[in-house]
Amino acid sequence: MQIAKIKMSNEKLKQIRQAKEQEYGPFASNLERIGKSWTALLGLDFDIPAHDVANMYVAAKLIRAVGCDFKQDTYDDAENYLYQAELMHRREHKSFEILKEQMTPSEPDANTRMHDALKAEHKTNYPKDEPDEQ
């Protein structure tokens, strides 16, 4: 029974997502543009990530649900935004992990190598500051 209910819910969300996409365009792209717009309006130095935009819409839907008559559409929309936030955040996290892995140097960078070479040269070419023996 529970599996059938989940399948129905997933199918319902899929239909809602398709209908909304036909009406408003790609969900992910719209959330990215909204994030950039909010960033500009708020004068921030960084773009608000699309998954955060989706999570803010979830919060708005939950606020709408409090103290109002039950409306299934509010919960369907919240579920849809939360699902989209999860997809985008997961994708962003994977991209970050891949980038971090690529950026992790397998050997010291040029600056470190130069610093180490100069430090080694300094030790061999110059005596340490020691007091003169009397």
C-alpha positions as CSV (number, residue, x, y, z in Angstrom):
1,M,0.0,0.0,0.0
2,Q,2.8,2.5,1.0
3,I,4.7,1.8,-2.2
4,A,1.6,2.4,-4.4
5,K,1.1,5.7,-2.5
6,I,4.7,6.8,-3.1
7,K,4.4,5.9,-6.8
8,M,1.2,7.9,-7.1
9,S,2.9,10.9,-5.4
10,N,5.9,10.7,-7.6
11,E,3.7,10.5,-10.7
12,K,1.7,13.5,-9.5
13,L,4.8,15.5,-8.9
14,K,6.1,14.6,-12.3
15,Q,2.9,15.8,-14.0
16,I,3.0,19.0,-11.9
17,R,6.6,19.6,-12.9
18,Q,5.9,19.1,-16.6
19,A,2.9,21.4,-16.5
20,K,4.8,24.1,-14.7
21,E,7.8,23.8,-17.0
22,Q,5.5,24.2,-20.0
23,E,4.0,27.3,-18.5
24,Y,7.1,29.0,-16.9
25,G,10.1,27.4,-18.6
26,P,12.9,25.2,-17.0
27,F,12.6,25.0,-13.2
28,A,16.4,25.0,-12.5
29,S,17.1,27.9,-14.8
30,N,14.3,30.0,-13.3
31,L,15.6,29.4,-9.8
32,E,19.1,30.4,-10.8
33,R,17.8,33.6,-12.4
34,I,15.8,34.3,-9.3
35,G,18.9,33.8,-7.1
36,K,20.8,36.3,-9.3
37,S,18.0,38.8,-9.1
38,W,17.7,38.6,-5.3
39,T,21.5,38.9,-5.1
40,A,21.3,42.2,-7.1
41,L,18.3,43.5,-5.1
42,L,20.0,42.8,-1.8
43,G,23.4,44.1,-3.0
44,L,25.3,40.9,-2.1
45,D,28.8,40.1,-3.2
46,F,27.8,36.5,-4.0
47,D,25.0,34.8,-5.9
48,I,22.3,33.2,-3.9
49,P,22.5,29.5,-4.9
50,A,19.5,28.1,-6.8
51,H,18.9,25.4,-4.2
52,D,18.7,28.1,-1.5
53,V,16.0,29.9,-3.6
54,A,14.1,26.6,-3.8
55,N,14.4,26.1,0.0
56,M,13.1,29.7,0.6
57,Y,10.1,28.9,-1.5
58,V,9.6,25.8,0.6
59,A,9.6,28.0,3.7
60,A,7.1,30.4,2.1
61,K,4.8,27.5,1.3
62,L,5.0,26.2,4.9
63,I,4.3,29.7,6.3
64,R,1.2,29.8,4.0
65,A,0.1,26.5,5.4
66,V,0.1,27.7,9.0
67,G,-3.2,29.2,10.1
68,C,-4.9,28.7,6.8
69,D,-7.4,26.2,5.5
70,F,-5.9,23.1,4.1
71,K,-4.9,23.3,0.4
72,Q,-3.3,20.4,-1.2
73,D,-1.6,22.6,-3.8
74,T,0.5,24.3,-1.1
75,Y,1.9,21.0,0.0
76,D,2.4,19.8,-3.6
77,D,4.4,22.9,-4.4
78,A,6.4,22.7,-1.2
79,E,7.3,19.1,-2.0
80,N,8.2,20.0,-5.5
81,Y,10.5,22.9,-4.4
82,L,12.1,20.6,-1.8
83,Y,12.8,17.9,-4.4
84,Q,14.3,20.5,-6.7
85,A,16.5,21.9,-3.9
86,E,17.8,18.4,-3.2
87,L,18.6,17.7,-6.8
88,M,20.5,21.0,-7.3
89,H,22.3,20.9,-3.9
90,R,23.4,17.3,-4.5
91,R,24.7,18.3,-8.0
92,E,26.5,21.3,-6.6
93,H,28.0,19.3,-3.9
94,K,29.3,16.7,-6.3
95,S,30.7,19.4,-8.6
96,F,32.5,21.0,-5.6
97,E,33.9,17.6,-4.5
98,I,35.2,17.0,-8.0
99,L,36.7,20.5,-8.2
100,K,38.3,20.1,-4.8
101,E,39.8,16.8,-5.8
102,Q,41.2,18.3,-9.0
103,M,42.6,21.3,-7.1
104,T,44.4,19.2,-4.4
105,P,48.0,19.3,-5.5
106,S,49.8,15.9,-5.7
107,E,53.1,17.7,-5.2
108,P,54.1,21.1,-3.8
109,D,53.2,24.1,-6.0
110,A,55.9,26.4,-7.6
111,N,55.8,28.9,-4.7
112,T,56.3,26.2,-2.1
113,R,59.2,24.7,-4.1
114,M,60.8,28.1,-4.5
115,H,60.4,28.9,-0.8
116,D,61.9,25.6,0.2
117,A,64.8,26.0,-2.2
118,L,65.6,29.5,-1.0
119,K,65.4,28.4,2.6
120,A,67.7,25.5,2.0
121,E,70.2,27.8,0.2
122,H,70.1,30.3,3.0
123,K,71.0,27.6,5.5
124,T,74.0,26.4,3.6
125,N,75.4,29.7,2.5
126,Y,75.0,31.8,5.6
127,P,76.2,31.1,9.1
128,K,73.5,31.3,11.9
129,D,73.5,34.4,14.0
130,E,75.7,33.2,16.9
131,P,77.5,35.4,19.5
132,D,81.2,35.8,18.9
133,E,83.4,33.7,21.2
134,Q,85.7,35.8,23.4
